[in-house]
Amino acid sequence: MKTKVAVIFGGVSVEHEVSVISALQAINAMDSSKYEAIPVYISKSREWYTGEVLKDIENYKNLDQLFKDADKVVFEQENENTIVLKKKERSMFSKGVITDIDVVFPVIHGTNGEDGSLQGYLELLGLPYVGCDVASSAAGMDKVMMKQILRDAGVPIVDYQWFYASQWHEDQEKIKQLAEQVGYPVIVKPANLGSSVGISKAANAEELEEAVDLAVSYSFKVIIEKMVTDLTEVNCSVIGDYEQVESSVCEQVLSTDEILSYADKYQSGGKTGDTKGMESVNRVIPAEISEEATTKVKQLAEQTFKLLNASGVSRIDFLLNPDGEVFVNEINTIPGSLSFYLWEPSGKNFEQLTDQLIQLALKRERERQSIQFSIDTNLFSLHSKNGGSKGK
């Protein structure tokens, strides 16, 4: 019997379209003899859909028609051990059950998918899922939280300061002083977005104002980082869980500026509407860096993965300066294209990657079933004779 895998993608995120591409890549890479992939698409208006029509990227060019052809759905608990996907619009003659679900494969990048929100919902449903859990997803998505964890563990990161958008609106001069403490030039980022959205550089206070205004339009929390000049951007993927991890080959990302833009990532090397995703980025694999630097990057990638208690597959991005220093930039807990292109050179193809990720999710679920989350006691019944409602 095939394992039924609900692949959830889309969502309310600036990386919505990228999520569609990554999800279809993953669906096409699943072993059809072992898994039945069920696409579950979340529209930008937060409606959930399923249907075979969602597996063809050409259909996303006409969303109105796509929504007519697909079924609106919800997850529901059928019984204690079964979660099903049901049609939202049901008739009196049918319960609308489409299929039961064994495991979920989240492929939503960014907000509401990579930040722990979706993971929390799945845990409430009792559905096992691929990738990081709630806490590690949240820590990985929030750049400030991530940096604090890495800094406390002695992992090399660039100097930074952070603040809330409200603080910028109340006292811009104070925020400008934070930037001066970091030292120009700086990079200004929304603290919880990816794909270079809302990110810009500032060489002085005037440019800082423009950069911060852009960042606060995307996030209520902003980070200012010391910009590494003449940088080499290197990425490394890690797969595994708390027991065992494995790092991929390193890639060197080629861009036309110090910041790899959204367009660089997803529009270079491919036509609009294709499914190349992160595979289309201009890159060199393996990275043209020294053996010593490669070893350092891989070691820090695995350390970062473990410190954040990550699971599944992640991509850790690094900044290297001309002096040979290596800095962890960020972790992507649901990376574009699931970083399959970093595993193929090591002999792990995309089908093997998706298989390993699903098996890691099922392993975690087996482990969780051995943990007691509640006690079989009704305190209300025990204290009913007292008639009181005091709590201590």
N, C-alpha and C positions, 0 to 999 in steps of 0.2 A: 504494500500500500504506500502510495506516495505521501510525503510530508507536504502539507498545504502551507505555503508561505505567502503571507500578505505583504506585498511590497508597497509601503506607503511613501508617497512623494508629492511634490508641489508645495502647497502650504502658503501661509502669509509671510513671505520673506522676500527680500530683495534678490535672493538667489533662486527664485521660483523656477525659472526656465532652466537653470543649470541642474536643478534637482530632477527635472523631467528627463534630461539627457542622461544623467548618472543612473537613474532608476531603470530606464529602458536598456541601458548597457548591462546592468546587473541581471535583469530579467532574461535577456538574451544569452547571458553567460551561465545560467543555471542548468544543471544536469537534469534534463526533462525525464530521465528514467527514474530519478530519485525524488524530484520536487515538482510540485504543481504551483507555479507562480500566479498569484492573483493580484492584479494591479489595483491599488486603491489610491486614487488621485484626490487631493484636497485643493479645491479651487481657491483663487484669491479672495473669494467671498465666503470662504470657510465651509463650503458644501463638499461632502464626501461622495465620490463616484467610483463605480467599478464597471468592468466590461472589457471584452476583447478589443474593442475599438481603441482603448487607451494604450495598447501596445504598439501602435503605429504613430511615429512622430509626425507624419504628414497631417494627421487629423487635428493636431493642435494649432494649425494655421487658421482653422475656423472653429472657435470655441463654442459659439452658439449651437452649431450642428453637433459638435462633440457631446455637449451636455444633453442634447435631445436623444442621442444614440446610446449614451451610457445610463446606468441606473444610479440614482441617489441611494446611498446606503448608510447604515449605522452598525456599530458593533453592539451585540447584546449577549448577555449571559443566558444560555439556553438551560443549563443546569449547573451543578457545582463544578463540574470538570470540563464543560464545553462552552466556548465562546464562538458565536456564529456571526456571519456577515449577513445582514438583512436589508431588504429593500425598505427605504424610508417611506415610500408611498405604497401601502399595501391595500389589498382588496379584502372584502368580507369572505372571499372564497380561498384566500391564501395567506399564510403567515409571512410569506415573502422571504423565507430563508434561501440564501444563495449557496452558501457553503459554510462548513465549520472551519476554524483556523487553528493550526498547530503552533505556528511561530510567526512573528512579525519581523520584517526586514526594513527598518526605517532608512530612507534615503532622502531626507529633507535637510538641506544645508541651511545653517543660520537659525534665525529666530523661530521659536516654537517647534523646532525639530531637532536642533543640535544642542539646545540649551537645557535639556532636562524636562521640558514641558510635556512633550510627547511620551517620553519614557515614564514619567509619573502617571500619566493616563493609562498606559499599558500595564503598569504594575497594579493599579487599582482594579483593572479588568482581570488581572491574573494571567496575562498573556506573556509568554517568554518572547524576548526580542534580541535582535542582533546589536552588538556594539556596547558603548559605555552605558553605565547606569545613571540614575538621576544626579547623584552627587558629582561624579566625574565629568558628566556632560556639562553641568553648570559651571564647574571649575575651569573646564577647558574653554568654554565659550566666553567667560568673563576674563578679559585680558589682565585686569587688575588682580583678581583673585589668583589667576594662574601665576602671575609674576611674583606675588607674595609667597606662594607655596614654593616656587623654584628658588627664589632668593633665600628663603629660610633654610633650604637644603644645600645652599652653596653652589647652585647651578648658575653658570655665567649668563647674565642678561644685561642689556644696555640700561643705562641710567634712565629713570622715568619719574614723572609726577602724575597725579590724577586728580580729578575734581568732578563735581556734579554740574550739570547745565545751569541749575539755579544759582550756583556760586558765580558762574560767569556773568549771568545777567545782573547779579547784585554788586559785584566788585571785580571789574575786568582788570584793574591794576594789580590786584593780588594774584590773579592767575598769570598775568604777564611776568610777575616776579618768580613764579614757579618755573616758567619757561627759561628765565635767566639762570635759575639755579641749575637746570639741566644743561644749559649752554647751547646757543644756536650753532649750526642749524638743527632743527627739530622736526620730528614727524608727529602729526596730530591725528589721532584715530578715535572713532567711536569705540567704546570699550567692549562692545558685544556684537560686532558684525564681522563678516568675512568678505573675501573676494575683492579687497581693496576699495570697497564702497565707502565713501565719506572720508577717505584718507588723503591727506595732502601734506606737503612740507612747508616749512616757514624758516626763512633766514633772518627775520627781524620781527619786531613787535607789530609792524603794520601787516605783514603777511600772516602773522599769528592770528590776528583778529578775523581775517577772512577764513583761515583754516578752521578755527574753532567754531565760527558761525556755521560752517558746513557740517562739522562733526556733530554739533548739538541738534542739527535738524534730523539726525538719524538715531541719536541715543541720548539718554539723560545722564550718561556717565562717559567721561572723555579722558583719554590718556595722552600725555606728551612724552615722547621718547627722544633720546639723543640719536641723531641721525648718523649712521655709519657711512662715511664718505669712501668712495672707491670700493664699494662693497662687492662681494661675491655672494649671490643668493643660492643656497643649497638646501635641498629638501631630502628627507629620508622617511620612509614609512616603517611602521612597526605593527606587527600582528601578534595576538596572544591574549593572555589574561594575567591575573596576579601570580599564577604558578610558573608560567613559561612564556617568554617573548622571543621574537625573531625580528631582526632589522633587515631592510631591503638594501639594494644598491642605492647610492646617492645620485641625485640629479642636480645639475647646474642649470638654473633658469636664466634664460637670456631675455632681457628687456631693453627698451630704448631709454629708460630713465632709472632713477634710484628706486622708484616704486613700480612694481608690476601692476599695471592697471587691470580693471575688470575686462576691458577689451583685449588686452594682451593675453589674458588667461583663457577667454572663451570665444574670441572671434578671430584670432590669428590662426592661419593654417587650415581653415575650414569654411565651408559655405554656410550661410544662414540656414538653419533647419536641419543641419546634419547631426549626427550623434557622436561626434568625436570628443566633446567635452574637454577635460584637461589634457587629453591625449594630443590635442592640437597645439598646445603651447610650444613655443620655440624653446628647446631644451637640449642639453647634452647629457647623455647617459652612457657610461658612468660620468660623474662630475670630473672635470679636469682640475682636480686639486691634489695635493700631496697625499701619500699613503698615510702619513701621520694625521693630517687633517681629516681624512676619510674615517680613520679609526676613532678619532675624537667625536666626530659627528654621530657615528653609529652608537657609540657608548652613551653620549648625551641623549640621543633619541630614545634609547631603551630606558635610561634613567628617568627621563621626563614622563614617559608612558607609565612607568611603575609608580612614580611619586603621585601622579594624578589618579591612580587606581583605574587606569583605562582598560578597556576590553574591546575585542574585535580588531578593527584595523583603523589606524590613525596615521596622519602625516604630520611630521614635526618639521617646521621651517626654521632655517638658520641664517644668520648673517656672519660672514667672514670678512675681516678687514685685512689690509695689506701686511700688517704685522703678524699675521698668523693666528690672531685671536678668534675664537669661535663663540658666538652668542646664540642662545635659543631665542627665537623670535616669537613663535606661537605654535600651538597644537591645533590640528583640525581633526575632530573626533569622527566626523563623517566627511572625509575628503572628496573632492571632485573626482568622478570616475572611480571612486574607491581606491585610487592609486594603483590600479592593476598594472599599469605600464611600468611601475617600479619593481614589480614582482616577476614579470615575465622574463627579464634578463637572468633571474636567479633560478629559472626552471619551474616557477609556479604560475600556471596560466590562469586566466580569469575564472574559468569553471572551477578549478581547484581552490581558488581564493574564495568564491562565494560558498562553496561546500564547507570549507574550514570555518568561515564566519557563522554559518548556520549551526554547525556542530558545536562551536563555542557557546552559542546562545542556549542550545539544548543542554549542554553540560552545566551551565550556570543554573538553569531551571531545576535540574536534578539535585544540585547542591542546595538550592533554596528550599526544596521540598523537605529536606531533613532539618530545617530550622523552624522552631516554634515561634509564630508571630502573635499568637493570642492564647488566652487561657480559657478553659471551659468552665467559667464561673460567672454567675449573674449576681453582681453586687446588689442590684436593686431588690432581688428576691431575698438575699441574705439579711438586708436591713429593713425589709418591709414592715416588720413588727415594731420597729422603733418609730416609724412614721416620720422620720426626719429627713431633711434634704441638705444637711450640712456636709461639706467636703473638706478634707484636710490633705 
